[in-house]
Amino acid sequence: MNFRNWLVGGIIVTSIIGLGSLLFRNPSRLLMQLLFMGLIAVFIYLVFRFTIGKRQNHSENRSYIKAAKFSQKRYRQSPKSVSTNKAALKKPLRKRSTAHLTVIEGKKNKKKDRAIF
């Protein structure tokens, strides 16, 4: 094993020994430390989410919201009334597909490298 594995293993072992001794000597202090570390982690997460997280993928989120609104409008429309012709009654009605497909533009002109045998 290399030096890095020994170093990480040593850190883990000493932390387990330290937590065990703190648990037996002063359990309330251990609980307070864990609670304080959790609060700090939640604070850092919220700061990251509200500042940096909103800047990333803003255009993707905007296009997703636009597509969601479009699909909601599409399904809210009332269905057209079916005429009561004899021909319309004889034909079985086909179910429409509910797939929402979008076109993703890619490299259309690039040809695949194929080996000729």
N, CA and C atoms as an extended XYZ file, in Angstrom:
351
Properties=species:S:1:pos:R:3:atomname:S:1:resname:S:1:resid:I:1 pbc="F F F"
N         0.852       -1.185        0.000 N   MET     1
C         0.000        0.000        0.000 CA  MET     1
C         0.890        1.239        0.000 C   MET     1
N         0.395        2.275       -0.591 N   ASN     2
C         1.207        3.484       -0.661 CA  ASN     2
C         0.961        4.386        0.553 C   ASN     2
N         1.690        5.456        0.585 N   PHE     3
C         1.670        6.369        1.729 CA  PHE     3
C         0.295        6.996        1.943 C   PHE     3
N        -0.396        7.308        0.853 N   ARG     4
C        -1.698        7.967        0.957 CA  ARG     4
C        -2.719        7.065        1.661 C   ARG     4
N        -2.720        5.781        1.341 N   ASN     5
C        -3.647        4.861        1.997 CA  ASN     5
C        -3.366        4.762        3.492 C   ASN     5
N        -2.089        4.724        3.861 N   TRP     6
C        -1.733        4.679        5.282 CA  TRP     6
C        -2.166        5.960        5.987 C   TRP     6
N        -1.995        7.088        5.324 N   LEU     7
C        -2.371        8.372        5.910 CA  LEU     7
C        -3.882        8.449        6.150 C   LEU     7
N        -4.661        8.075        5.152 N   VAL     8
C        -6.121        8.100        5.290 CA  VAL     8
C        -6.568        7.117        6.368 C   VAL     8
N        -5.997        5.939        6.388 N   GLY     9
C        -6.334        4.961        7.418 CA  GLY     9
C        -6.003        5.457        8.812 C   GLY     9
N        -4.858        6.113        8.961 N   GLY    10
C        -4.476        6.666       10.260 CA  GLY    10
C        -5.424        7.755       10.716 C   GLY    10
N        -5.845        8.600        9.803 N   ILE    11
C        -6.790        9.668       10.154 CA  ILE    11
C        -8.124        9.079       10.592 C   ILE    11
N        -8.581        8.056        9.892 N   ILE    12
C        -9.861        7.431       10.247 CA  ILE    12
C        -9.768        6.757       11.611 C   ILE    12
N        -8.682        6.051       11.867 N   VAL    13
C        -8.531        5.359       13.151 CA  VAL    13
C        -8.469        6.352       14.306 C   VAL    13
N        -7.682        7.427       14.164 N   THR    14
C        -7.594        8.412       15.252 CA  THR    14
C        -8.927        9.134       15.458 C   THR    14
N        -9.685        9.373       14.392 N   SER    15
C       -10.989       10.026       14.569 CA  SER    15
C       -11.965        9.106       15.294 C   SER    15
N       -11.919        7.803       14.993 N   ILE    16
C       -12.796        6.862       15.699 CA  ILE    16
C       -12.427        6.792       17.175 C   ILE    16
N       -11.129        6.772       17.478 N   ILE    17
C       -10.682        6.744       18.877 CA  ILE    17
C       -11.113        8.019       19.591 C   ILE    17
N       -10.968        9.154       18.947 N   GLY    18
C       -11.366       10.432       19.548 CA  GLY    18
C       -12.858       10.516       19.793 C   GLY    18
N       -13.665       10.073       18.817 N   LEU    19
C       -15.119       10.096       19.013 CA  LEU    19
C       -15.545        9.131       20.113 C   LEU    19
N       -14.905        7.966       20.173 N   GLY    20
C       -15.237        7.000       21.228 CA  GLY    20
C       -14.912        7.535       22.606 C   GLY    20
N       -13.737        8.142       22.758 N   SER    21
C       -13.378        8.675       24.075 CA  SER    21
C       -14.264        9.846       24.462 C   SER    21
N       -14.636       10.694       23.483 N   LEU    22
C       -15.528       11.813       23.781 CA  LEU    22
C       -16.928       11.311       24.136 C   LEU    22
N       -17.340       10.224       23.516 N   LEU    23
C       -18.647        9.647       23.811 CA  LEU    23
C       -18.707        9.129       25.247 C   LEU    23
N       -17.614        8.520       25.727 N   PHE    24
C       -17.620        7.987       27.084 CA  PHE    24
C       -17.375        9.071       28.140 C   PHE    24
N       -16.564       10.090       27.823 N   ARG    25
C       -16.254       11.117       28.815 CA  ARG    25
C       -17.339       12.184       28.913 C   ARG    25
N       -17.812       12.686       27.719 N   ASN    26
C       -18.747       13.809       27.735 CA  ASN    26
C       -19.724       13.678       26.551 C   ASN    26
N       -20.767       12.864       26.694 N   PRO    27
C       -21.679       12.647       25.572 CA  PRO    27
C       -22.460       13.893       25.162 C   PRO    27
N       -22.767       14.771       26.094 N   SER    28
C       -23.513       15.981       25.736 CA  SER    28
C       -22.673       16.900       24.852 C   SER    28
N       -21.385       16.971       25.104 N   ARG    29
C       -20.500       17.799       24.278 CA  ARG    29
C       -20.409       17.219       22.861 C   ARG    29
N       -20.352       15.890       22.753 N   LEU    30
C       -20.330       15.255       21.432 CA  LEU    30
C       -21.609       15.567       20.665 C   LEU    30
N       -22.735       15.500       21.338 N   LEU    31
C       -24.005       15.812       20.700 CA  LEU    31
C       -24.048       17.264       20.240 C   LEU    31
N       -23.558       18.169       21.062 N   MET    32
C       -23.531       19.591       20.686 CA  MET    32
C       -22.619       19.825       19.487 C   MET    32
N       -21.467       19.158       19.454 N   GLN    33
C       -20.556       19.322       18.324 CA  GLN    33
C       -21.174       18.799       17.034 C   GLN    33
N       -21.822       17.638       17.096 N   LEU    34
C       -22.462       17.083       15.910 CA  LEU    34
C       -23.602       17.984       15.428 C   LEU    34
N       -24.376       18.514       16.361 N   LEU    35
C       -25.458       19.418       16.008 CA  LEU    35
C       -24.917       20.697       15.370 C   LEU    35
N       -23.848       21.239       15.918 N   PHE    36
C       -23.242       22.449       15.385 CA  PHE    36
C       -22.678       22.205       13.976 C   PHE    36
N       -22.031       21.061       13.769 N   MET    37
C       -21.512       20.737       12.434 CA  MET    37
C       -22.647       20.577       11.422 C   MET    37
N       -23.767       19.988       11.861 N   GLY    38
C       -24.922       19.845       10.973 CA  GLY    38
C       -25.512       21.184       10.592 C   GLY    38
N       -25.609       22.094       11.549 N   LEU    39
C       -26.134       23.431       11.259 CA  LEU    39
C       -25.230       24.190       10.291 C   LEU    39
N       -23.927       24.055       10.469 N   ILE    40
C       -22.987       24.714        9.558 CA  ILE    40
C       -23.127       24.137        8.146 C   ILE    40
N       -23.285       22.811        8.043 N   ALA    41
C       -23.440       22.182        6.735 CA  ALA    41
C       -24.725       22.655        6.049 C   ALA    41
N       -25.819       22.770        6.805 N   VAL    42
C       -27.078       23.253        6.233 CA  VAL    42
C       -26.937       24.708        5.795 C   VAL    42
N       -26.269       25.524        6.579 N   PHE    43
C       -26.056       26.928        6.225 CA  PHE    43
C       -25.247       27.053        4.937 C   PHE    43
N       -24.166       26.293        4.824 N   ILE    44
C       -23.341       26.337        3.608 CA  ILE    44
C       -24.149       25.872        2.405 C   ILE    44
N       -24.954       24.820        2.565 N   TYR    45
C       -25.788       24.326        1.473 CA  TYR    45
C       -26.780       25.394        1.015 C   TYR    45
N       -27.442       26.063        1.962 N   LEU    46
C       -28.413       27.094        1.597 CA  LEU    46
C       -27.755       28.280        0.915 C   LEU    46
N       -26.584       28.694        1.408 N   VAL    47
C       -25.871       29.802        0.766 CA  VAL    47
C       -25.498       29.412       -0.660 C   VAL    47
N       -25.004       28.217       -0.847 N   PHE    48
C       -24.640       27.753       -2.181 CA  PHE    48
C       -25.856       27.687       -3.091 C   PHE    48
N       -26.949       27.176       -2.575 N   ARG    49
C       -28.140       27.004       -3.396 CA  ARG    49
C       -28.739       28.336       -3.835 C   ARG    49
N       -28.775       29.308       -2.930 N   PHE    50
C       -29.415       30.571       -3.262 CA  PHE    50
C       -28.506       31.544       -4.002 C   PHE    50
N       -27.209       31.352       -3.972 N   THR    51
C       -26.330       32.275       -4.683 CA  THR    51
C       -25.780       31.660       -5.957 C   THR    51
N       -25.035       30.597       -5.833 N   ILE    52
C       -24.360       30.022       -6.990 CA  ILE    52
C       -25.289       29.119       -7.786 C   ILE    52
N       -26.151       28.399       -7.128 N   GLY    53
C       -27.017       27.443       -7.796 CA  GLY    53
C       -27.989       28.067       -8.774 C   GLY    53
N       -28.435       29.280       -8.535 N   LYS    54
C       -29.388       29.929       -9.433 CA  LYS    54
C       -28.727       30.380      -10.731 C   LYS    54
N       -27.435       30.619      -10.710 N   ARG    55
C       -26.755       31.076      -11.912 CA  ARG    55
C       -26.528       29.950      -12.903 C   ARG    55
N       -26.347       28.737      -12.418 N   GLN    56
C       -26.034       27.617      -13.284 CA  GLN    56
C       -27.311       27.070      -13.911 C   GLN    56
N       -27.209       26.662      -15.179 N   ASN    57
C       -28.292       26.019      -15.921 CA  ASN    57
C       -29.554       26.870      -15.974 C   ASN    57
N       -29.381       28.182      -15.983 N   HIS    58
C       -30.552       29.051      -15.990 CA  HIS    58
C       -31.317       28.922      -17.305 C   HIS    58
N       -30.591       28.832      -18.423 N   SER    59
C       -31.260       28.712      -19.714 CA  SER    59
C       -31.954       27.363      -19.840 C   SER    59
N       -31.359       26.304      -19.296 N   GLU    60
C       -31.989       24.990      -19.345 CA  GLU    60
C       -33.265       24.980      -18.508 C   GLU    60
N       -33.210       25.592      -17.341 N   ASN    61
C       -34.399       25.646      -16.497 CA  ASN    61
C       -35.502       26.453      -17.166 C   ASN    61
N       -35.127       27.533      -17.821 N   ARG    62
C       -36.110       28.377      -18.482 CA  ARG    62
C       -36.792       27.616      -19.619 C   ARG    62
N       -36.012       26.870      -20.407 N   SER    63
C       -36.610       26.108      -21.499 CA  SER    63
C       -37.472       24.966      -20.974 C   SER    63
N       -37.078       24.358      -19.860 N   TYR    64
C       -37.896       23.296      -19.261 CA  TYR    64
C       -39.227       23.850      -18.778 C   TYR    64
N       -39.207       25.008      -18.121 N   ILE    65
C       -40.437       25.620      -17.623 CA  ILE    65
C       -41.344       26.000      -18.790 C   ILE    65
N       -40.751       26.497      -19.870 N   LYS    66
C       -41.531       26.866      -21.046 CA  LYS    66
C       -42.208       25.643      -21.652 C   LYS    66
N       -41.471       24.537      -21.756 N   ALA    67
C       -42.044       23.310      -22.302 CA  ALA    67
C       -43.134       22.753      -21.395 C   ALA    67
N       -42.952       22.853      -20.095 N   ALA    68
C       -43.964       22.364      -19.156 CA  ALA    68
C       -45.247       23.187      -19.278 C   ALA    68
N       -45.120       24.498      -19.397 N   LYS    69
C       -46.299       25.342      -19.555 CA  LYS    69
C       -47.024       25.029      -20.859 C   LYS    69
N       -46.241       24.793      -21.920 N   PHE    70
C       -46.843       24.468      -23.211 CA  PHE    70
C       -47.629       23.167      -23.131 C   PHE    70
N       -47.066       22.154      -22.472 N   SER    71
C       -47.775       20.873      -22.378 CA  SER    71
C       -49.016       20.996      -21.512 C   SER    71
N       -48.971       21.831      -20.467 N   GLN    72
C       -50.163       22.034      -19.639 CA  GLN    72
C       -51.263       22.711      -20.442 C   GLN    72
N       -50.899       23.708      -21.248 N   LYS    73
C       -51.889       24.377      -22.086 CA  LYS    73
C       -52.472       23.406      -23.099 C   LYS    73
N       -51.650       22.537      -23.610 N   ARG    74
C       -52.069       21.577      -24.623 CA  ARG    74
C       -53.102       20.607      -24.062 C   ARG    74
N       -52.898       20.157      -22.839 N   TYR    75
C       -53.820       19.189      -22.261 CA  TYR    75
C       -55.033       19.828      -21.604 C   TYR    75
N       -55.017       21.106      -21.379 N   ARG    76
C       -56.173       21.780      -20.786 CA  ARG    76
C       -57.248       22.071      -21.817 C   ARG    76
N       -56.910       22.026      -23.107 N   GLN    77
C       -57.889       22.328      -24.142 CA  GLN    77
C       -58.999       21.294      -24.107 C   GLN    77
N       -60.228       21.770      -24.300 N   SER    78
C       -61.364       20.847      -24.277 CA  SER    78
C       -61.371       20.003      -25.553 C   SER    78
N       -61.737       18.739      -25.457 N   PRO    79
C       -61.768       17.894      -26.649 CA  PRO    79
C       -62.881       18.336      -27.589 C   PRO    79
N       -62.663       18.153      -28.895 N   LYS    80
C       -63.654       18.544      -29.890 CA  LYS    80
C       -64.821       17.567      -29.849 C   LYS    80
N       -66.014       18.096      -30.119 N   SER    81
C       -67.192       17.225      -30.103 CA  SER    81
C       -67.167       16.316      -31.329 C   SER    81
N       -67.508       15.063      -31.119 N   VAL    82
C       -67.493       14.068      -32.180 CA  VAL    82
C       -68.853       14.081      -32.857 C   VAL    82
N       -68.830       14.099      -34.190 N   SER    83
C       -70.091       14.083      -34.916 CA  SER    83
C       -70.730       12.704      -34.798 C   SER    83
N       -72.036       12.669      -34.940 N   THR    84
C       -72.758       11.412      -34.761 CA  THR    84
C       -73.099       10.780      -36.102 C   THR    84
N       -72.189       10.837      -37.055 N   ASN    85
C       -72.408       10.181      -38.345 CA  ASN    85
C       -72.364        8.674      -38.163 C   ASN    85
N       -72.999        7.967      -39.087 N   LYS    86
C       -72.956        6.512      -39.039 CA  LYS    86
C       -71.552        6.019      -39.351 C   LYS    86
N       -70.870        6.730      -40.258 N   ALA    87
C       -69.512        6.328      -40.617 CA  ALA    87
C       -68.566        6.520      -39.437 C   ALA    87
N       -68.775        7.583      -38.665 N   ALA    88
C       -67.924        7.845      -37.512 CA  ALA    88
C       -68.178        6.824      -36.408 C   ALA    88
N       -69.414        6.341      -36.319 N   LEU    89
C       -69.721        5.355      -35.299 CA  LEU    89
C       -69.146        3.984      -35.633 C   LEU    89
N       -69.026        3.657      -36.917 N   LYS    90
C       -68.518        2.357      -37.319 CA  LYS    90
C       -67.011        2.238      -37.141 C   LYS    90
N       -66.284        3.348      -37.310 N   LYS    91
C       -64.822        3.314      -37.197 CA  LYS    91
C       -64.412        3.236      -35.731 C   LYS    91
N       -63.501        2.339      -35.398 N   PRO    92
C       -62.996        2.337      -34.020 CA  PRO    92
C       -62.049        3.521      -33.824 C   PRO    92
N       -62.164        4.151      -32.687 N   LEU    93
C       -61.328        5.311      -32.407 CA  LEU    93
C       -59.933        4.860      -32.012 C   LEU    93
N       -58.920        5.500      -32.573 N   ARG    94
C       -57.533        5.192      -32.233 CA  ARG    94
C       -57.090        6.054      -31.064 C   ARG    94
N       -56.319        5.456      -30.209 N   LYS    95
C       -55.783        6.227      -29.099 CA  LYS    95
C       -54.583        7.025      -29.584 C   LYS    95
N       -54.505        8.255      -29.172 N   ARG    96
C       -53.376        9.098      -29.553 CA  ARG    96
C       -52.221        8.863      -28.609 C   ARG    96
N       -51.048        8.963      -29.146 N   SER    97
C       -49.850        8.800      -28.339 CA  SER    97
C       -49.636       10.048      -27.489 C   SER    97
N       -49.237        9.864      -26.249 N   THR    98
C       -49.012       11.001      -25.365 CA  THR    98
C       -47.526       11.315      -25.226 C   THR    98
N       -46.737       10.842      -26.163 N   ALA    99
C       -45.291       11.072      -26.075 CA  ALA    99
C       -44.972       12.519      -26.417 C   ALA    99
N       -44.160       13.150      -25.608 N   HIS   100
C       -43.695       14.508      -25.859 CA  HIS   100
C       -42.263       14.401      -26.379 C   HIS   100
N       -42.090       14.635      -27.627 N   LEU   101
C       -40.767       14.488      -28.213 CA  LEU   101
C       -40.241       15.850      -28.623 C   LEU   101
N       -38.985       16.074      -28.364 N   THR   102
C       -38.333       17.298      -28.787 CA  THR   102
C       -37.139       16.937      -29.641 C   THR   102
N       -36.791       17.806      -30.566 N   VAL   103
C       -35.674       17.565      -31.464 CA  VAL   103
C       -34.410       18.091      -30.815 C   VAL   103
N       -33.421       17.241      -30.740 N   ILE   104
C       -32.122       17.642      -30.216 CA  ILE   104
C       -31.175       17.729      -31.397 C   ILE   104
N       -30.667       18.919      -31.612 N   GLU   105
C       -29.787       19.090      -32.749 CA  GLU   105
C       -28.407       18.563      -32.419 C   GLU   105
N       -27.842       17.864      -33.371 N   GLY   106
C       -26.536       17.279      -33.143 CA  GLY   106
C       -25.687       17.377      -34.392 C   GLY   106
N       -24.688       16.561      -34.463 N   LYS   107
C       -23.782       16.557      -35.612 CA  LYS   107
C       -24.359       15.624      -36.666 C   LYS   107
N       -25.117       16.183      -37.591 N   LYS   108
C       -25.796       15.370      -38.586 CA  LYS   108
C       -24.883       15.035      -39.768 C   LYS   108
N       -23.915       15.882      -40.067 N   ASN   109
C       -23.082       15.675      -41.242 CA  ASN   109
C       -21.872       14.797      -40.975 C   ASN   109
N       -21.606       14.496      -39.728 N   LYS   110
C       -20.428       13.701      -39.393 CA  LYS   110
C       -20.704       12.233      -39.698 C   LYS   110
N       -19.849       11.626      -40.512 N   LYS   111
C       -20.024       10.225      -40.870 CA  LYS   111
C       -19.221        9.358      -39.924 C   LYS   111
N       -19.703        8.151      -39.714 N   LYS   112
C       -19.027        7.221      -38.836 CA  LYS   112
C       -17.818        6.611      -39.557 C   LYS   112
N       -16.756        6.358      -38.800 N   ASP   113
C       -15.589        5.683      -39.357 CA  ASP   113
C       -15.875        4.191      -39.395 C   ASP   113
N       -15.874        3.626      -40.587 N   ARG   114
C       -16.140        2.204      -40.714 CA  ARG   114
C       -14.964        1.532      -41.408 C   ARG   114
N       -14.647        0.382      -40.927 N   ALA   115
C       -13.560       -0.379      -41.537 CA  ALA   115
C       -14.133       -1.162      -42.714 C   ALA   115
N       -13.419       -1.139      -43.844 N   ILE   116
C       -13.850       -1.861      -45.035 CA  ILE   116
C       -13.077       -3.177      -45.101 C   ILE   116
N       -13.808       -4.280      -45.166 N   PHE   117
C       -13.174       -5.594      -45.241 CA  PHE   117
C       -13.317       -6.181      -46.601 C   PHE   117
